[in-house]
Amino acid sequence: MQPEPFAIDVPDRALDDLAQRLELTRFAPGPDDDGRYGIPTSTVRELVGHWRGGYDWRAQERLLNSVPHARVEIDGIPVHYVHVRGTGPAPMPLLLNHGFPWTFWDLHRVIGPLTDPGAHGGDPADAFDLVIPSLPGFTLSSPLPRSGIQFSTTADLWVRLMQDVLGYDRFGAEGGDWGALVTAQLGHKYADRLTGIHLTSPVALPPGWNGDRPWNLLQPAVDRAAPEDRAAVVAFERTRIGHIPPQVVHPQTLAHGLHDSPAGLLAWLTQPRLRWADPRQDLHQVFPPDFLITTAMLYWLTETYASAARFYFEAAAHPWRPSHDRRPTVGTPTGLSVFSCDAPPGARYDWLESMYHVVHVAHHDLGGHFGPMERPDQVVADIRTTFRGLR
């Protein structure tokens, strides 16, 4: 398990092939609406136009290479990660976990403040050594050689990465979306090796995938809601669950289209950005076009949409099983950032104390599902507060 440093360097032939495909894009006909049918054609046309005309992959490649990348093989699984050493008297190792349609680059806005707080108006004593892996089968952690890999098995891989490859006997973990489930599993199964965890997506173990019909997440959400909130909960959940059924039931079928059409892939990956973020923000600033296209490029150039989508299938096919029956379920000291637009109307969090050993909770009036991109300053502050007493 010897890690190999590398730089991202895409061959020209891959970019030439992409340019030809973009030139021949056949856009879907449809009304220029407010998004009630999904991402509007006009939005996709605008993004593809920028992709063809103003977007500079080589400039983005240099930006991606501004952080140190490495690859290692663990139990036959290729793992990519970014490893940035902290600047301070005693940096704490911290593993940052992304989700879908995220990539490791969704965490780039918090790298500087967390690794070098003194240069960003903070206390150098709060410095972290950051390890930011790509989930197995996602972008640079590819190709995925076998099936059955999902969030709980990923937690096992990450313990091997942090301890056996990088030499960190104890470490902290943080995550949102799928990364929150990976992080929660680490805090559940490996509480003796974790200093603490932090989540930007409050999640429960077992997750909703464990039911008889894991693609039907709307009905349980409605059943939990107070009668006066049910209509609003339905409206909220409809914006969140559209990607889940096909990726749970037949991800390979969808993949045939998205591996062939870069415009289609861009549309599929961008839709959640526009629907799950807090609309009160300037989403053009939160997710600049270059960032949205770079996300699509990372999936396109590595041909990993299919293996990333299978993460959903595998989570449903392999229901979560507890490693112990202790309470709380996640015994590791836990901090949470709760963003107002990342929960259905009337959401209650009275279950958190029975699920987690909570040491810090921050409720934020502004922000949605993509905390490290939408509200990086708040996420950094909450991570520092969570771990300050755990060093």
C-alpha positions as CSV (number, residue, x, y, z in Angstrom):
1,M,0.0,0.0,0.0
2,Q,2.6,2.5,-1.1
3,P,1.0,5.8,-2.1
4,E,2.0,7.4,-5.4
5,P,1.9,11.2,-5.7
6,F,0.6,12.4,-9.1
7,A,-0.7,15.4,-11.0
8,I,-3.9,15.5,-13.1
9,D,-2.9,15.6,-16.7
10,V,-5.6,14.8,-19.2
11,P,-4.4,13.8,-22.7
12,D,-5.4,16.1,-25.6
13,R,-7.2,13.3,-27.4
14,A,-9.7,13.1,-24.5
15,L,-10.4,16.9,-24.8
16,D,-10.7,16.7,-28.6
17,D,-13.3,13.9,-28.3
18,L,-15.2,15.9,-25.7
19,A,-15.2,19.0,-27.9
20,Q,-16.6,17.1,-30.8
21,R,-19.4,15.6,-28.6
22,L,-20.3,19.1,-27.3
23,E,-20.4,20.5,-30.8
24,L,-22.9,17.8,-31.8
25,T,-25.1,18.2,-28.7
26,R,-28.8,17.5,-29.4
27,F,-30.6,19.5,-26.8
28,A,-33.9,18.2,-25.4
29,P,-37.0,20.1,-26.6
30,G,-39.1,21.6,-23.9
31,P,-40.6,24.7,-22.4
32,D,-38.3,27.4,-21.0
33,D,-39.9,27.1,-17.6
34,D,-39.1,27.6,-14.0
35,G,-37.6,24.2,-13.5
36,R,-40.8,22.3,-12.5
37,Y,-40.0,19.6,-15.1
38,G,-36.3,19.5,-14.2
39,I,-33.3,21.6,-15.2
40,P,-34.5,23.8,-18.1
41,T,-33.0,23.4,-21.6
42,S,-32.1,27.1,-21.6
43,T,-29.9,26.5,-18.5
44,V,-28.2,23.6,-20.2
45,R,-27.7,25.5,-23.4
46,E,-26.0,28.4,-21.5
47,L,-23.7,26.0,-19.6
48,V,-22.7,24.1,-22.7
49,G,-22.1,27.3,-24.6
50,H,-19.7,28.3,-21.8
51,W,-18.1,24.9,-21.8
52,R,-17.4,25.2,-25.5
53,G,-16.5,28.9,-25.6
54,G,-15.2,30.3,-22.3
55,Y,-14.3,27.4,-20.2
56,D,-10.6,26.5,-19.9
57,W,-9.9,23.0,-18.7
58,R,-6.1,23.5,-18.6
59,A,-6.6,26.4,-16.2
60,Q,-8.9,24.3,-14.0
61,E,-6.4,21.5,-14.2
62,R,-3.8,23.8,-12.8
63,L,-6.2,24.8,-10.0
64,L,-6.9,21.2,-9.1
65,N,-3.2,20.5,-9.1
66,S,-2.6,23.3,-6.6
67,V,-3.3,20.7,-3.9
68,P,-1.2,17.5,-3.5
69,H,-2.8,14.3,-5.0
70,A,-1.9,10.7,-4.3
71,R,-3.2,7.3,-5.2
72,V,-3.0,4.0,-3.3
73,E,-4.5,0.6,-3.7
74,I,-6.3,-0.8,-0.6
75,D,-7.7,-4.3,-0.7
76,G,-7.7,-4.1,-4.5
77,I,-9.6,-0.8,-4.5
78,P,-7.9,2.2,-6.1
79,V,-8.1,5.2,-3.7
80,H,-7.4,8.8,-4.6
81,Y,-6.9,11.4,-1.9
82,V,-5.7,14.9,-1.3
83,H,-3.3,15.3,1.7
84,V,-2.6,18.8,2.9
85,R,-0.4,19.2,6.0
86,G,-1.5,21.8,8.6
87,T,0.5,24.8,9.7
88,G,0.3,25.2,13.5
89,P,1.8,23.8,16.8
90,A,0.0,20.4,16.7
91,P,-2.2,19.9,13.6
92,M,-4.9,17.3,14.1
93,P,-5.6,14.7,11.4
94,L,-9.1,15.2,9.9
95,L,-10.7,13.2,7.1
96,L,-13.1,15.1,4.9
97,N,-15.8,13.1,3.1
98,H,-17.8,14.2,0.1
99,G,-21.1,12.9,-1.4
100,F,-23.0,12.9,-4.7
101,P,-23.0,14.8,-7.1
102,W,-20.1,16.1,-5.2
103,T,-16.4,15.5,-5.8
104,F,-13.4,16.0,-3.5
105,W,-13.3,19.5,-5.1
106,D,-16.5,20.5,-3.2
107,L,-14.3,20.8,-0.2
108,H,-11.7,23.2,-1.7
109,R,-13.1,26.3,0.0
110,V,-12.4,25.0,3.5
111,I,-8.9,23.6,2.9
112,G,-6.9,26.9,3.5
113,P,-8.8,28.0,6.7
114,L,-8.6,24.5,8.2
115,T,-5.0,23.7,7.4
116,D,-3.6,27.2,8.0
117,P,-6.0,29.1,10.3
118,G,-3.4,31.7,11.2
119,A,-3.3,32.9,7.6
120,H,-7.1,33.1,7.6
121,G,-7.8,35.1,10.7
122,G,-7.9,32.1,13.1
123,D,-5.9,30.5,15.9
124,P,-2.9,28.4,14.7
125,A,-3.8,25.9,17.5
126,D,-6.9,25.0,15.5
127,A,-4.8,23.6,12.5
128,F,-5.7,20.3,10.9
129,D,-3.8,17.9,8.6
130,L,-6.5,17.3,6.0
131,V,-7.1,14.1,4.0
132,I,-9.8,14.4,1.4
133,P,-10.4,11.1,-0.5
134,S,-12.6,10.5,-3.5
135,L,-15.3,7.9,-2.6
136,P,-14.6,4.5,-4.2
137,G,-15.8,4.5,-7.8
138,F,-16.0,8.3,-7.9
139,T,-13.8,10.3,-10.3
140,L,-10.2,9.6,-9.5
141,S,-10.8,6.6,-7.2
142,S,-11.3,4.4,-10.2
143,P,-11.8,2.1,-11.9
144,L,-13.9,0.2,-9.3
145,P,-12.9,-3.5,-9.7
146,R,-15.8,-5.2,-7.8
147,S,-19.3,-4.7,-6.6
148,G,-20.7,-4.4,-3.1
149,I,-18.8,-1.1,-2.1
150,Q,-21.0,1.3,-0.3
151,F,-20.8,3.7,2.7
152,S,-20.2,1.3,5.5
153,T,-17.5,-0.6,3.5
154,T,-16.0,2.8,2.6
155,A,-15.5,3.5,6.3
156,D,-13.5,0.3,6.6
157,L,-11.3,1.5,3.7
158,W,-10.8,4.9,5.2
159,V,-9.5,3.4,8.5
160,R,-6.9,1.5,6.5
161,L,-6.0,4.7,4.6
162,M,-5.6,6.8,7.7
163,Q,-3.8,4.3,9.8
164,D,-2.0,1.8,7.6
165,V,-1.1,4.2,4.7
166,L,-0.8,7.6,6.4
167,G,0.2,6.5,9.9
168,Y,-2.5,8.4,11.9
169,D,-3.5,6.2,14.9
170,R,-6.4,8.5,15.7
171,F,-8.1,11.0,13.6
172,G,-11.3,13.0,13.2
173,A,-13.8,12.8,10.3
174,E,-16.3,15.2,8.7
175,G,-18.8,14.8,5.9
176,G,-22.0,15.7,4.2
177,D,-24.5,13.7,2.0
178,W,-22.9,10.2,1.5
179,G,-19.9,11.6,3.4
180,A,-22.1,12.1,6.4
181,L,-23.1,8.4,6.4
182,V,-19.5,7.4,5.9
183,T,-18.5,9.6,8.8
184,A,-21.4,8.4,11.0
185,Q,-20.3,4.8,10.3
186,L,-16.8,5.7,11.3
187,G,-18.1,7.1,14.6
188,H,-20.2,4.1,15.2
189,K,-17.8,1.2,14.3
190,Y,-14.5,2.9,15.1
191,A,-15.2,5.1,18.1
192,D,-12.0,4.0,19.7
193,R,-10.0,5.3,16.8
194,L,-11.9,8.6,16.2
195,T,-11.2,11.7,18.1
196,G,-14.5,13.2,17.0
197,I,-16.8,13.7,14.0
198,H,-18.6,16.6,12.4
199,L,-21.6,16.4,10.0
200,T,-23.1,19.0,7.7
201,S,-26.0,16.5,6.9
202,P,-27.6,15.1,10.1
203,V,-28.2,11.5,9.2
204,A,-29.5,8.4,11.1
205,L,-28.3,4.9,11.2
206,P,-29.8,2.8,9.8
207,P,-30.6,5.2,6.9
208,G,-33.8,5.1,4.8
209,W,-32.2,2.6,2.5
210,N,-32.9,-0.2,4.9
211,G,-36.7,-0.6,4.2
212,D,-38.3,-3.1,1.9
213,R,-38.7,-0.4,-0.7
214,P,-35.6,1.8,-0.4
215,W,-36.6,3.9,-3.5
216,N,-39.8,5.0,-1.7
217,L,-38.5,7.7,0.6
218,L,-41.4,10.1,0.2
219,Q,-44.0,8.2,2.1
220,P,-41.9,7.8,5.3
221,A,-41.1,11.5,5.2
222,V,-44.8,12.3,4.9
223,D,-45.8,9.9,7.7
224,R,-43.3,11.6,10.0
225,A,-44.6,15.1,9.3
226,A,-47.2,16.9,11.3
227,P,-50.6,17.1,9.4
228,E,-50.2,20.8,8.9
229,D,-46.7,20.3,7.4
230,R,-47.4,17.4,5.0
231,A,-48.1,19.4,1.8
232,A,-44.9,21.4,2.4
233,V,-42.9,18.2,3.1
234,V,-44.1,16.6,-0.1
235,A,-43.1,19.7,-2.1
236,F,-39.7,19.7,-0.3
237,E,-39.0,16.0,-0.8
238,R,-40.0,16.1,-4.5
239,T,-37.0,18.4,-5.1
240,R,-34.7,15.9,-3.3
241,I,-35.5,12.4,-4.2
242,G,-35.8,12.4,-8.1
243,H,-32.2,11.0,-8.5
244,I,-32.6,8.2,-6.0
245,P,-35.1,5.7,-7.6
246,P,-33.2,5.2,-10.9
247,Q,-29.8,5.0,-9.2
248,V,-31.2,2.5,-6.7
249,V,-33.1,0.4,-9.2
250,H,-31.3,0.6,-12.6
251,P,-28.2,2.8,-12.4
252,Q,-26.5,1.1,-15.4
253,T,-29.5,2.0,-17.7
254,L,-29.1,5.7,-16.9
255,A,-25.4,5.4,-17.3
256,H,-25.5,4.5,-21.0
257,G,-26.9,8.0,-21.7
258,L,-24.7,9.9,-19.3
259,H,-21.5,8.2,-20.4
260,D,-22.3,9.1,-24.0
261,S,-23.5,12.7,-23.7
262,P,-21.4,15.3,-21.7
263,A,-24.3,17.7,-21.9
264,G,-26.6,15.1,-20.4
265,L,-24.1,14.3,-17.6
266,L,-23.7,18.0,-16.9
267,A,-27.5,18.4,-16.6
268,W,-27.9,15.5,-14.3
269,L,-25.1,16.6,-12.0
270,T,-26.2,20.3,-12.0
271,Q,-29.9,19.7,-11.2
272,P,-29.3,19.0,-7.5
273,R,-27.1,22.0,-7.1
274,L,-29.9,24.3,-8.2
275,R,-32.6,22.5,-6.2
276,W,-30.9,21.6,-2.9
277,A,-29.0,24.8,-2.3
278,D,-30.5,27.7,-0.4
279,P,-32.2,29.8,-3.1
280,R,-31.8,33.0,-1.1
281,Q,-28.1,33.0,-2.1
282,D,-26.6,34.1,-5.4
283,L,-26.2,30.6,-6.8
284,H,-24.0,31.9,-9.6
285,Q,-21.5,32.9,-6.9
286,V,-22.0,29.7,-4.9
287,F,-21.6,27.4,-7.9
288,P,-19.8,29.4,-10.7
289,P,-20.2,27.9,-14.2
290,D,-16.5,26.8,-14.2
291,F,-17.1,24.8,-11.0
292,L,-20.2,23.1,-12.3
293,I,-18.4,22.2,-15.5
294,T,-15.3,21.0,-13.7
295,T,-17.5,18.7,-11.6
296,A,-18.9,17.2,-14.8
297,M,-15.3,17.0,-16.3
298,L,-14.1,15.0,-13.4
299,Y,-16.8,12.4,-13.8
300,W,-16.6,12.5,-17.7
301,L,-12.9,12.2,-18.0
302,T,-12.7,9.3,-15.5
303,E,-15.8,7.6,-16.9
304,T,-17.1,7.0,-13.4
305,Y,-20.7,8.1,-13.5
306,A,-21.8,4.4,-13.6
307,S,-19.7,3.3,-10.6
308,A,-20.7,6.4,-8.6
309,A,-24.4,5.8,-9.2
310,R,-24.0,2.2,-8.1
311,F,-23.2,3.5,-4.6
312,Y,-27.0,4.0,-4.3
313,F,-27.8,0.5,-5.6
314,E,-25.2,-1.1,-3.2
315,A,-26.5,0.8,-0.2
316,A,-30.0,-0.6,-0.8
317,A,-28.8,-4.1,-1.7
318,H,-26.6,-4.4,1.5
319,P,-28.7,-3.0,4.4
320,W,-26.7,-1.5,7.2
321,R,-26.0,-3.7,10.2
322,P,-24.9,-2.4,13.6
323,S,-21.4,-3.3,14.9
324,H,-22.6,-3.1,18.5
325,D,-25.8,-2.3,20.5
326,R,-24.3,0.5,22.7
327,R,-26.1,3.8,23.1
328,P,-25.8,6.3,21.6
329,T,-25.4,4.5,18.3
330,V,-22.6,6.8,17.4
331,G,-20.4,7.0,20.5
332,T,-17.8,9.4,19.1
333,P,-18.1,13.0,20.2
334,T,-20.1,14.7,17.4
335,G,-20.6,18.2,16.1
336,L,-23.4,19.2,13.7
337,S,-24.0,22.1,11.3
338,V,-27.7,22.2,10.6
339,F,-28.6,24.5,7.6
340,S,-32.2,25.7,7.4
341,C,-32.8,24.8,3.7
342,D,-31.4,21.3,4.2
343,A,-34.4,20.0,6.1
344,P,-38.1,19.7,5.4
345,P,-40.6,22.1,7.0
346,G,-41.3,21.3,10.6
347,A,-38.2,19.1,10.9
348,R,-37.3,18.2,14.5
349,Y,-34.0,17.1,15.8
350,D,-35.0,15.6,19.1
351,W,-33.6,12.2,18.0
352,L,-30.0,13.5,17.7
353,E,-29.1,12.9,21.4
354,S,-30.1,9.2,21.1
355,M,-28.2,8.7,17.9
356,Y,-25.0,10.7,18.7
357,H,-22.8,11.8,21.5
358,V,-23.4,15.4,20.7
359,V,-20.9,18.0,21.8
360,H,-21.8,20.9,19.5
361,V,-24.8,21.8,17.4
362,A,-25.1,25.0,15.3
363,H,-28.3,25.9,13.5
364,H,-27.8,28.3,10.6
365,D,-30.6,30.4,9.1
366,L,-28.9,30.5,5.6
367,G,-27.6,27.5,3.7
368,G,-28.6,24.3,2.1
369,H,-27.3,20.8,1.3
370,F,-23.8,21.9,0.1
371,G,-22.5,23.4,3.3
372,P,-18.7,23.6,2.4
373,M,-19.6,25.3,-0.9
374,E,-22.5,27.5,0.2
375,R,-21.3,28.5,3.7
376,P,-17.7,27.6,4.1
377,D,-17.0,30.1,6.9
378,Q,-19.7,28.6,9.0
379,V,-18.6,25.1,8.4
380,V,-15.0,25.9,9.3
381,A,-16.1,27.7,12.5
382,D,-18.3,24.7,13.5
383,I,-15.5,22.2,12.8
384,R,-13.1,24.2,14.9
385,T,-15.5,24.5,17.8
386,T,-16.3,20.8,17.6
387,F,-12.7,19.6,17.8
388,R,-11.2,22.3,20.0
389,G,-12.0,20.4,23.1
390,L,-11.0,17.0,21.6
391,R,-7.4,17.7,20.8
